[in-house]
Amino acid sequence: MDKSRLEIKVGLFVFIGLALLAVLLIQFSKGASLFRGTYELRLHAANVGGLKQRAGVLLAGVQVGSVSDIKLANDGKSVTILLSIYKENKIYHDARFVIEMSGFLGDQYVSIIPTTNSPPVLQDGADVVCQEPFNLQEVARSASGFIQRIDETAKKLDDSVTDLRRVVLNEQTLTNFSATMHNLRTLSEQAMGTVNDVNALVATNGSQINLAVSNVVFFSQELMHLANAAEGVLATNSTDITTAVKNIESSTEVLKSMLNDIQSGKGLAGTMIRNEQLATNVQAIANNLAITSSNLNRLGLWHFLWHHEPLRTNAPATSLHH
């Protein structure tokens, strides 16, 4: 009898201990407490990353609930996260929901970031949107692609440097460049010598240069005086100059009129030019006079007077009478 009663007591003690242990485990775990009322929020996200069920929900760093369930949305493209929030914690509709990570490689949780706390307050069953979590693997893949592109760029750069060394920085090019630099140095030295010679020439012929400059200045002054004098002459004799110009114009008109008369056959000159017979006679007379003067020069005047020989002419005599 005593033995059976002892077994009952031991069994009852073990059951109570197990019950208390279960309560303590639930109380101190990340799940909701059995003795605290909660309300549910439906959190929608494109990706939950490494978020797990019973993960904590923190408001400004203080745990206000836990993740009760995670399931795929009906559209098959997003995820719905069910949050169990303690009733005593009010969350306003302008709060931001973000999936964050504890440390660098720690567990992920839902962080609620309050802003202005503008009403209304989120009620049970409200739908909210969550930002995507930081995906370390995606960043690693992006970094891997970026590093690969950098490696390809480095290879292209190395090939370019190799080509540059082969084409540009070869021995012949460097020799030519060295010769060019030597020639440039020689040219600069010669230029410096020329400048020094010019400076020495200027220094030794300073008085002559000053004299030449003075002569140029004096010549320019004389030119100014001559210009002023010419301007004065023009100013004082402008009337006479105008009259002379008019006289020249009048003489030009008279000459032009005379030439017109001659061309039209007016007057003696015009008649001689227009009359072909008269022009021929005048030409014959001129030829005869030329022959006569030639004979006088050859034979003398005395021989011409005592010997009445006819003069030889090269052209037939022509009558002056029509």
C-alpha positions as CSV (number, residue, x, y, z in Angstrom):
1,M,0.0,0.0,0.0
2,D,2.7,2.4,0.9
3,K,4.6,1.4,-2.2
4,S,1.7,2.2,-4.6
5,R,1.1,5.5,-2.8
6,L,4.7,6.4,-3.2
7,E,4.6,5.6,-6.9
8,I,1.5,7.8,-7.4
9,K,3.3,10.7,-5.6
10,V,6.4,10.2,-7.7
11,G,4.4,10.1,-10.9
12,L,2.4,13.2,-9.9
13,F,5.6,15.1,-9.1
14,V,7.1,14.1,-12.5
15,F,4.0,15.3,-14.3
16,I,3.9,18.6,-12.6
17,G,7.6,19.1,-13.3
18,L,7.2,18.3,-16.9
19,A,4.2,20.7,-17.1
20,L,6.2,23.5,-15.5
21,L,9.1,22.8,-17.8
22,A,6.8,23.0,-20.8
23,V,5.4,26.3,-19.6
24,L,8.8,27.7,-19.0
25,L,10.0,26.6,-22.4
26,I,7.0,28.3,-24.0
27,Q,7.5,31.4,-21.9
28,F,11.1,31.9,-22.6
29,S,11.1,30.8,-26.2
30,K,10.7,33.1,-29.2
31,G,7.1,32.0,-29.5
32,A,4.1,33.8,-28.1
33,S,3.2,33.4,-24.5
34,L,0.2,31.3,-23.5
35,F,-0.8,33.9,-20.9
36,R,-0.7,37.0,-23.2
37,G,-3.3,37.9,-25.7
38,T,-2.2,38.5,-29.3
39,Y,-3.6,39.9,-32.6
40,E,-2.5,38.9,-36.1
41,L,-0.9,41.0,-38.9
42,R,-0.5,39.7,-42.4
43,L,2.9,40.7,-43.7
44,H,3.5,40.5,-47.5
45,A,7.1,40.2,-48.9
46,A,8.7,39.2,-52.2
47,N,11.3,37.1,-50.4
48,V,11.7,36.1,-46.8
49,G,15.4,35.2,-47.1
50,G,16.4,33.1,-44.1
51,L,13.4,34.1,-41.9
52,K,12.0,31.1,-40.0
53,Q,8.8,30.4,-38.1
54,R,8.8,31.6,-34.4
55,A,11.3,34.3,-35.3
56,G,11.0,37.4,-33.2
57,V,9.2,40.7,-34.1
58,L,10.9,43.8,-32.7
59,L,9.5,47.3,-32.4
60,A,12.3,49.8,-31.9
61,G,14.5,46.9,-30.7
62,V,11.9,45.5,-28.2
63,Q,10.2,42.2,-28.9
64,V,6.5,42.7,-29.4
65,G,5.6,39.4,-31.0
66,S,6.8,36.5,-33.1
67,V,6.3,35.0,-36.5
68,S,3.5,32.4,-36.3
69,D,3.5,31.2,-39.8
70,I,5.1,31.6,-43.3
71,K,3.3,30.5,-46.4
72,L,3.4,31.2,-50.1
73,A,0.8,33.7,-51.4
74,N,-1.9,32.7,-53.8
75,D,-0.2,34.4,-56.8
76,G,2.8,32.2,-56.3
77,K,5.2,35.2,-56.6
78,S,5.3,36.5,-53.0
79,V,5.2,35.3,-49.4
80,T,2.7,35.9,-46.7
81,I,4.1,36.1,-43.1
82,L,1.7,35.9,-40.2
83,L,2.8,37.9,-37.2
84,S,1.4,37.4,-33.7
85,I,1.7,40.8,-31.9
86,Y,1.0,41.3,-28.2
87,K,-2.2,43.2,-27.7
88,E,-0.7,45.8,-25.4
89,N,1.6,47.0,-28.3
90,K,0.0,49.4,-30.8
91,I,1.4,49.6,-34.2
92,Y,0.4,52.5,-36.5
93,H,-0.3,52.2,-40.2
94,D,2.8,54.4,-41.2
95,A,5.3,52.0,-39.5
96,R,7.8,50.3,-41.8
97,F,8.3,46.5,-41.7
98,V,11.8,45.2,-42.6
99,I,13.4,41.8,-42.4
100,E,16.8,42.2,-40.7
101,M,19.6,40.1,-39.4
102,S,21.1,39.8,-36.0
103,G,24.8,40.6,-36.6
104,F,26.5,39.6,-39.8
105,L,25.5,35.9,-39.8
106,G,22.9,35.8,-37.1
107,D,19.2,34.8,-37.2
108,Q,16.8,37.0,-39.1
109,Y,13.8,38.8,-37.5
110,V,11.1,41.2,-38.4
111,S,11.9,44.8,-37.5
112,I,9.1,47.4,-37.1
113,I,10.4,50.9,-37.6
114,P,8.0,53.6,-36.3
115,T,7.9,57.0,-38.1
116,T,5.3,59.7,-37.1
117,N,2.9,57.2,-35.4
118,S,-0.1,58.7,-37.3
119,P,-3.5,57.1,-36.7
120,P,-5.1,54.7,-37.4
121,V,-3.7,51.8,-35.5
122,L,-3.3,48.4,-37.3
123,Q,-6.1,46.0,-36.3
124,D,-6.3,42.3,-36.2
125,G,-5.9,40.8,-39.7
126,A,-4.5,44.0,-41.3
127,D,-2.3,43.6,-44.4
128,V,1.0,45.4,-44.5
129,V,4.0,45.4,-46.9
130,C,7.5,44.3,-45.9
131,Q,10.8,45.3,-47.5
132,E,13.0,42.5,-48.9
133,P,15.8,41.3,-46.6
134,F,19.4,41.8,-47.2
135,N,20.4,38.8,-49.3
136,L,24.1,38.1,-48.7
137,Q,24.2,35.4,-51.3
138,E,22.8,37.7,-54.0
139,V,25.3,40.3,-53.1
140,A,28.1,37.7,-53.2
141,R,26.9,36.6,-56.7
142,S,26.8,40.3,-57.8
143,A,30.3,40.8,-56.3
144,S,31.5,37.7,-58.1
145,G,30.3,39.0,-61.4
146,F,31.8,42.4,-60.7
147,I,35.1,40.8,-59.8
148,Q,34.9,38.7,-63.0
149,R,34.4,41.9,-65.0
150,I,37.3,43.6,-63.2
151,D,39.4,40.5,-64.0
152,E,38.5,40.7,-67.7
153,T,39.2,44.4,-67.7
154,A,42.6,43.8,-66.1
155,K,43.4,41.2,-68.7
156,K,42.5,43.6,-71.5
157,L,44.6,46.3,-69.8
158,D,47.5,43.9,-69.5
159,D,47.2,42.9,-73.2
160,S,47.1,46.6,-74.1
161,V,50.2,47.3,-72.1
162,T,51.9,44.3,-73.8
163,D,50.9,45.7,-77.2
164,L,52.1,49.1,-76.2
165,R,55.5,47.8,-75.1
166,R,55.8,45.7,-78.3
167,V,54.7,48.5,-80.8
168,V,55.7,51.8,-79.1
169,L,58.2,51.0,-76.4
170,N,60.5,48.9,-78.5
171,E,64.2,49.4,-78.9
172,Q,64.0,51.3,-82.2
173,T,61.3,53.7,-80.9
174,L,63.2,54.4,-77.7
175,T,66.4,55.0,-79.8
176,N,64.5,57.5,-82.0
177,F,62.9,59.1,-79.0
178,S,66.4,59.5,-77.4
179,A,67.8,61.0,-80.6
180,T,64.8,63.4,-80.8
181,M,65.4,64.5,-77.2
182,H,69.1,65.0,-77.9
183,N,68.2,67.1,-81.0
184,L,65.7,69.0,-79.0
185,R,68.3,69.7,-76.3
186,T,70.8,70.8,-79.0
187,L,68.2,73.1,-80.5
188,S,67.4,74.6,-77.2
189,E,71.1,75.2,-76.5
190,Q,71.5,76.9,-79.9
191,A,68.4,79.0,-79.2
192,M,69.8,80.0,-75.9
193,G,73.1,80.9,-77.6
194,T,71.2,83.0,-80.2
195,V,69.3,84.8,-77.5
196,N,72.6,85.5,-75.7
197,D,74.1,86.8,-78.9
198,V,71.1,89.1,-79.5
199,N,71.4,90.3,-75.9
200,A,75.1,91.0,-76.4
201,L,74.4,92.8,-79.7
202,V,71.8,94.9,-78.1
203,A,74.1,95.6,-75.1
204,T,77.1,96.6,-77.3
205,N,75.1,98.6,-79.8
206,G,72.8,100.4,-77.4
207,S,73.8,103.9,-78.5
208,Q,73.4,103.0,-82.3
209,I,70.0,101.5,-81.6
210,N,69.0,104.5,-79.6
211,L,70.2,106.7,-82.4
212,A,68.3,104.7,-85.0
213,V,65.2,104.9,-82.9
214,S,65.7,108.6,-82.5
215,N,66.1,109.0,-86.3
216,V,62.9,107.0,-86.8
217,V,61.1,109.2,-84.4
218,F,62.5,112.3,-86.1
219,F,61.6,111.0,-89.5
220,S,58.1,110.3,-88.3
221,Q,57.9,113.8,-86.9
222,E,59.1,115.3,-90.2
223,L,56.5,113.2,-92.0
224,M,53.9,114.6,-89.7
225,H,55.1,118.2,-90.4
226,L,55.0,117.4,-94.2
227,A,51.5,116.1,-93.9
228,N,50.4,119.1,-91.9
229,A,52.1,121.4,-94.5
230,A,50.4,119.6,-97.4
231,E,47.1,119.8,-95.6
232,G,47.7,123.5,-95.1
233,V,48.5,124.0,-98.8
234,L,45.4,122.1,-99.8
235,A,43.4,124.1,-97.4
236,T,44.7,127.5,-98.5
237,N,44.7,126.7,-102.3
238,S,41.6,124.6,-102.5
239,T,40.0,127.3,-104.7
240,D,42.9,127.3,-107.2
241,I,43.1,123.6,-107.2
242,T,39.4,123.3,-107.9
243,T,39.8,125.9,-110.8
244,A,42.8,124.0,-112.2
245,V,40.8,120.7,-112.1
246,K,37.9,122.4,-113.9
247,N,40.3,123.9,-116.5
248,I,41.7,120.4,-117.1
249,E,38.2,119.1,-117.5
250,S,37.4,121.9,-120.0
251,S,40.6,121.2,-122.0
252,T,39.8,117.5,-122.1
253,E,36.3,118.3,-123.5
254,V,38.0,120.6,-126.2
255,L,40.5,117.9,-127.1
256,K,37.7,115.3,-127.3
257,S,35.7,117.7,-129.6
258,M,38.7,118.2,-131.8
259,L,39.3,114.5,-132.1
260,N,35.7,114.0,-133.0
261,D,35.9,116.7,-135.7
262,I,39.1,115.1,-137.1
263,Q,37.4,111.6,-137.2
264,S,34.3,113.1,-138.9
265,G,36.5,114.8,-141.6
266,K,36.1,118.4,-140.5
267,G,39.0,121.0,-140.9
268,L,42.3,120.6,-142.7
269,A,43.5,117.7,-140.5
270,G,40.2,115.9,-141.0
271,T,40.2,116.5,-144.7
272,M,43.7,115.1,-145.0
273,I,42.8,112.1,-143.1
274,R,39.5,111.5,-144.9
275,N,40.9,112.4,-148.5
276,E,43.0,109.4,-149.7
277,Q,44.3,111.3,-152.8
278,L,45.5,114.2,-150.7
279,A,47.1,111.9,-148.2
280,T,48.9,110.1,-151.1
281,N,50.2,113.4,-152.5
282,V,51.4,114.6,-149.2
283,Q,53.3,111.3,-148.8
284,A,54.9,111.6,-152.2
285,I,56.0,115.2,-151.4
286,A,57.6,114.0,-148.2
287,N,59.4,111.2,-150.1
288,N,60.7,113.8,-152.7
289,L,61.9,116.1,-150.0
290,A,63.7,113.2,-148.4
291,I,65.5,112.3,-151.7
292,T,66.4,115.9,-152.4
293,S,67.9,116.4,-149.0
294,S,69.8,113.1,-149.4
295,N,71.3,114.3,-152.8
296,L,72.2,117.7,-151.4
297,N,74.1,116.0,-148.6
298,R,75.8,113.6,-151.1
299,L,76.7,116.0,-154.0
300,G,76.7,119.4,-152.4
301,L,74.8,122.5,-153.2
302,W,77.4,123.8,-155.9
303,H,77.2,120.7,-158.0
304,F,73.5,120.8,-157.9
305,L,73.5,124.4,-159.2
306,W,76.0,124.0,-162.1
307,H,75.0,120.6,-163.3
308,H,71.4,120.5,-164.3
309,E,71.0,116.8,-164.1
310,P,67.7,115.6,-163.1
311,L,67.4,114.3,-159.7
312,R,66.8,110.6,-159.2
313,T,63.7,109.8,-157.4
314,N,62.5,106.5,-156.1
315,A,58.9,107.4,-156.6
316,P,57.1,108.9,-159.6
317,A,56.2,112.5,-159.5
318,T,52.7,113.2,-158.6
319,S,50.7,116.3,-159.3
320,L,49.3,118.3,-156.5
321,H,46.5,119.5,-158.7
322,H,43.4,117.4,-158.9
